[in-house]
C-alpha cells in the first residue's frame, strides 16, 4: 500500500492522520467546479434509484440506508474530497476529483520501490490518458485514416442508422443487424468490422472503411428519433451477445440474461470484447444514452468484484469502463463501489490515497483502532 505518510505532511502519527481525514465537513461547498470543462458533465444526470443487487451482497453500505440518500447525493461535495497533486495515487489524467497543489518537494514517486500496486497504477495512468481525451471531447485529437475530409463529412454513420446505406465492408443494413444477426453468436464473435458501424465514435477503430463521427453528425443524430431508437436496438443486440439483459429502458438497469453462463464463458475467453465494450460505453455517452453508462459499469463491477465472474476483463472494467462514464458524480460512486468490494485493498490504485482513507473509515466505523493498526502495518511492511 502506498505510504500514508506521503500526504500527511508533518502530522505526528497515522492514527492522528486517519482521525483528521475521516472527520466530515459540516458545511458543504456546493457543486464542484468544472474548470470550464463542459464535457465532464458534472451533475448532468440525477442519480436515479439505487442499483439492484441480485444474487449477492456487495459492499454498498450507503444504498442500504434509504434515510441517507440525501447525504449520499452530497457526499462528494465535502472539502475532504479535495486531493493534493502530491498524493501518491494522484493521476494527472483523471479529472474525477477536485485537486489542489501540494507542498513543494513532497511526494516524489521516482524513488519508491516497485510493487504490484505501482504496476497497476502505471497501467491505470496509461489508460487514463485515453479516457480523459474521450471525456473532454478529444482536445488532443484522434488517430485518423487515409480517407479525405469530404468523405468524413458525408454523415455516413447517420445514414447507416437511418437505413439509407449499408455498413462497409460487410454490406449489412441496420435492420438486418437487428434481425438476422441477433443470436448469431459465432458471427458476432468472429466478424470484426461491424462494431465500428453499430457504435461509431470520433476516433478511428480497426475497420478503416468505417467512418468516424463528426460534431455535426452527432448533433443531427441526437435530433433524430429513428437513429436513436435504432442505437438502442444495437445496444440490446450486443448485451444479448454478452449474456446481459436491459431490464429497464428508462434507467438503463441491466441484469443477467438466461444464457449468461455460456455467454460469460465466451466473454471471459475472448478479451478483444473488452475493447468493444469500451467503445459501446463511449458511444452511449455521446449519442443520447449517457444515463446507460453507469448501470452497465456497475453490473460489470459487481460481476467481477463481488461474484468473482469474468476475471479476465476485471482490469478493463477498472481501467477503462469506469472512466468512460461522463457524469462525474456517477463515476465517483462507481469508484467507491469498486474500492469497497476490491481485495486486497492495499492494491487498489484507481483513486487517490486520501479518498481511500475516508472510505476505509466509513467501511469500518466500529473498528478504528484495528483500521489504524492495519494501515500503519501496511506502510511499515512496504517501506521498511
Secondary structure, DSSP 8 states (H G I E B T S, - for coil): ---GGGGTTT-S-HHHHHHHHH---SS---S---TT-GGG-TT-S---S----TTS--S-GGGG-GGGHHHHHHGGGSGGG-EETTSTT--TT--SS-EE---TT----TTS---HHHHHHHHHHHHHHHHHHHHTT-TT-----S--HHHHTT-HHHHHHTTSS--TTT---HHHHHHTSTT-HHHHHH--SSHHHHT--SS--S-TTS----HHHHHHHHH-HHHHHHHHHHHHHHHHHTTEEE--TTT--EEE-TTHHHHHHHHHH-TTHHHHHHHHHHHHHHTT-THHHHHHHHHHHIIIIIS---GGGHHHIIIIIGGG---HHHHHHHHHHHHHH-SSGGG--SS-HHHHHHHHHHHTTT-HHHHHHHHHHHHHHHH-
